[in-house]
Amino acid sequence: MLMGAASPPLLLPRSPLRGFGDWLLERIAPAADSPVPALAAPRMELRVEGATVAYANGHVALREATLVLDRPTICGLLGVNGAGKSSLFKVVMGLVTPAAGSVRIAGESVATAQRRNWLAYVPQAEEVDWAFPVSVRDVVMMGRYGYMNSLRIPSAADRRAVEQGLARVGMLDFADRQIGQLSGGQKKRVFLARALAQDGRIILLDEPFGGVDVTTQEQIVSLLRELRAEGRIILVSTHDLASVPGFCDQVALVKGTVLAAGPTEKVFTPANLARAFGGTAATQAAGAGVTLVPSPDGAQLVMDAEGRLLGQLQPRP
């Protein structure tokens, strides 16, 4: 489970002090009428340089990986299972310390970025216990824990950030619903709302399109574009290669290291995809002038001569 020290927990029980805390807050805390803090200086930059990740069992999951995102962007993180994508996420979130190399965020250490709530994470559905008795509102409020004191008594600003986050993803009407009662797409939107409530400057999403319908996917992509326009850096780990050219302006291909990274039109090519996923970029569809590249789900990506994705052929049943 990819959770950093300053990241909100995936699910926690409702605090028994909540009612008392609300009563106490009304008496000791002034109303916070100022808006939720907006993005401000410094300009965000994610700089992973020469990072090597090795685990106690001797396995080296990532070797001398370099990824620099120095402006607002949506970057797709692509690679087969076991390629090192999760390890790259972990080193960015501060869950593992690189054996070599460095990670800097806006020129600061990961620990400083965590304390300043710059890093937000949207998990895979498999990482969450959906049976846990917690409401949608409580899940989104977890994004505000980094702004609270040890009693975790939410302020008016915290409540407003939660309301705004839920409203932005269209889930305000579900605020008091138990999280496990939602559909797959609704759950994704709730965790996006948590990242919004946290006001994360760098947002990492792990398979955000898994188990969602086309409409929800389009809504998520639209929101990611808005977040990029607000000055945020968004790193999306996905196996849905067919959607990548449509919403990622940058791509990083991972296979034990970062094989290639940069603008989508330059990196998302048959040759690079073949390096990351196997197969051969020289396999040509007879007489059609296109290249077939294997994708992780067994389908074949259909690429034209200039590296543009034309579509995909699903594997035979």
C-alpha angles and dihedrals in degrees: 000000000000104000123144126207092260096035119105114255117255095239132356131172120264109269114252087214094060097100093044090044092055091050092047094046092057089059103040106027124067117229111268105225096166115103123259106281111271126219110284141166137341100068109237121252130167113205120180109174126184093334118179119189118198127172131215092260089062096255113143105209098176129021126197093332119180126190124162122186106177103169139033106297149144106234121188115217107208134183144108122282109285093023093119103264093126091047090052089051090049094051091049091049092047095243091125130028114228115245086218136005129033145263121212128178116199085339093304133106121264089249090057091047089052093051090051092049093239095138122072127177132202109197134212115262090245091065095062131079098223092186092066110115101243131124129237090247091053092050092053091045088061086073088067097052091099089061096049134083123247092280090058093222106166118231126215088263090054092051092047092051090052092049092048093048093050092046092050093056093041096248103111092108089058096051095117096040119112107256094233091059093067129095121252093261093047091052090053090052092051092056090047087054088053090055089049092050089051089052090224115192094199114038122193117197122191113206095329093177098053112121096000130119125242094262093053091046090054090049091051092048091049090052092048090054090052091051091050090051088054090060102264130138114228123194114192123191107202143158091199095100094166091067097046100088090050099060112008117086090185134033134198118196115206130197110148087320136016101288095185137350135180143079113359095236090057101038104034094076133133092250094051093043089052090053091051101039105025127239122094129286088209093070102111127195103240112270094338099101093230136116126231115214122183116243126206094257093056096260124123119242113221110218128180124225092271094053097258117146109241098177140288140267114226118225116259114260 
